Amino acid sequence: QVQLVESGGGLVQAGGSLRLSCVASGGTFTRYIMGWFRQAPGKEREFVAAIPWRAGSPTRFTDSVKGRFTISRDNAKNTVYLQMNSLKPEDTGVYYCAADRTLVLHTVPSGYDYWGQGTQVTVSS
């Protein structure tokens, strides 16, 4: 069973930066597509970013974070990162790491097989 543990969330002022980390254990990390989702209070969980397992493959972002967020992975450390810059209050929410065993990069929660518990990100105005 794959376990995912996120860290790096916190409270930051608008315009600030945070880097989220997600460490995977119990599975073959190098074969998983890794994604980040977020969920604001009263809203559905939404896709933020995803990265394929193969180095150099194109990543994907939701439009609202393009140019501000980057996603990367270190397969030697079984870790995926989400670097968030120029944060806005609307980026506030619980951020979840997810792993997908298939070869298709999904942008919906149902496409992912494993989930972390989430880390809170709060951006104040």
N, C-alpha and C positions, 0 to 999 in steps of 0.2 A: 504494500500500500504506500502510495506516494504521500509524503507530508510536505507542506509548504508553510514557511514561517516568514511573515513580513516584518520589517522594521523600518525606522527612519521617519515616521510620521511626526507631526507636531503642530505647533501654532506658529505662524509666520505672518508678517505684514505683507500686504499687497506689494508686488514687485520683487519679493524675496524668492529664495530658492530652497528646495529640499531635494534630497536624494533618497529614494526608497530602495530597499533591498529585499530580495526574496530568496531564501535558501531552501533548496529541495533536498529531500532524503527519501530513501526507500525505493527508488526507481532508476530508470536509465535516463537521466536528465538530458544527456546529449541528443536524445531522439525526440524530445518533446518540443512542440511549439509552445512558447511561453507568452502569456498575455497579462495585461493589467486592466482592471475594470474599476469603476468607482460608483458609489451610491450615495446620493444626497438624501437628507431626510424627506420622506414622503415621495420619493421618486424611484423609478426603476433603476436597476443596475445597468450601467452603460459602459460600452467599450471605450478604452483609452488608447491602448497601444499593444502591439504584438510583434514578436520576433521569431523567425523560423530557427530551426536547430542548426542549419548549415551556415557556417561563417560566410559573410558577404551577401547573403540573400536579402532581398528588400524587406524592410520593416514597414509597418502600417500604423497610422495614427488617425484618430478621429479629427475632424477638421478644426475643432475648437482649440486643439493643443499643438497643431502643426507649427513648427518654428519656435516653439517654447519648450517642448518636452523631447527628450531623447530616450531611447531604450537600448540596452546593451546586455550582453550576457558573458559570463566567464564560465565556460564549461568545466574548467579544471576545479573551480570552486563550487560548482552546482548552484550558481547564483545568477539571478537576473536583476537588473537595476532599472529604475526609472528616474532620470534626472529631470527635475521640474524647475524651470526658470520663469521669471516674469509672472509669478503666480498672481491669480486674480481671485476675488472672493467667490466667484462661481466655480472655482476649482475645489471648493470645500466639499468634503465627503469622506466616507470610508473607502480606502483603496485596497483592492483585493488582487492578489496574484493568482494566476490560474495556469494549469498545464493541460495541453491537448496532445493526445497520443497519435492523432491522425496526421496525415501529410498535408492536410488542407488548413490554411490559416483562416480561422473563423473570427468574426467580429460580434458574435452573439454569445451570451452566457451558456446556452445549451450546447455549444460546440466544444466546451471544455470539460475535462473529466475530473480534475482535481482542483481544489480551492484551498487557499489559506484562510485564516480567521480575520484578516483585515487589519489595517492600521489607519488611524484617524489623521486626516489632514484638515487643518482649519486655517483659512486665510482671512485675516482681518483687513477691513478697509481703512 
